[in-house]
């Protein structure tokens, strides 16, 4: 089982932008999770919670699912270094 924790309230939710050509939006926070859809570069979403240090549950205009940190950047400019 993967531990998840809410990290932002509705009022201070961070916004992220997809930086990869395509980011897999998954049903669970791991590489074996079902890919529900692929998000194109430039799609934005609001962070709902994190799982560990690498996976973020985000809500876009149409979807809610998990993305890996290496495929997104936060509005403050931070992103993963892998």
Residue pairs with C-beta under 8 A, 6 or more apart in sequence:
2 28
2 29
2 30
2 51
2 52
2 55
3 51
3 52
4 29
4 49
4 50
4 51
4 57
5 49
5 50
5 51
6 48
6 49
7 47
7 49
7 50
8 14
8 47
8 48
8 49
13 46
13 47
13 48
14 46
14 47
14 74
14 75
14 76
15 44
15 45
15 46
15 47
15 74
15 75
16 44
16 45
16 46
16 47
16 56
16 58
16 67
16 72
16 73
16 74
16 75
17 42
17 43
17 44
17 72
17 73
17 75
18 39
18 40
18 41
18 42
18 43
18 44
18 45
18 67
18 71
18 72
19 41
19 71
19 72
19 73
19 79
20 41
20 70
20 71
20 72
21 40
21 41
22 38
22 39
22 40
22 41
23 38
23 39
23 43
23 67
23 68
23 71
23 72
24 35
24 38
24 39
24 67
24 68
24 71
25 35
25 36
25 37
25 38
25 39
25 58
25 60
25 63
25 65
25 66
25 67
26 33
26 34
26 35
26 36
26 65
26 66
26 67
27 33
27 34
27 36
27 65
27 66
28 34
28 66
29 51
29 52
29 54
29 55
29 57
29 66
30 55
31 68
33 66
36 63
36 65
37 63
37 65
39 45
39 60
39 63
39 67
43 60
44 60
45 58
45 59
45 60
45 67
45 72
46 58
46 59
47 56
47 57
47 58
47 74
48 56
48 57
48 58
48 59
48 64
49 56
49 57
50 56
50 57
51 57
51 66
53 69
54 68
54 69
54 70
54 80
55 66
55 67
55 68
55 69
56 66
56 67
56 69
56 72
57 64
57 65
57 66
58 64
58 65
58 66
58 67
58 72
68 80
69 79
69 80
70 79
70 80
70 82
72 79
73 79
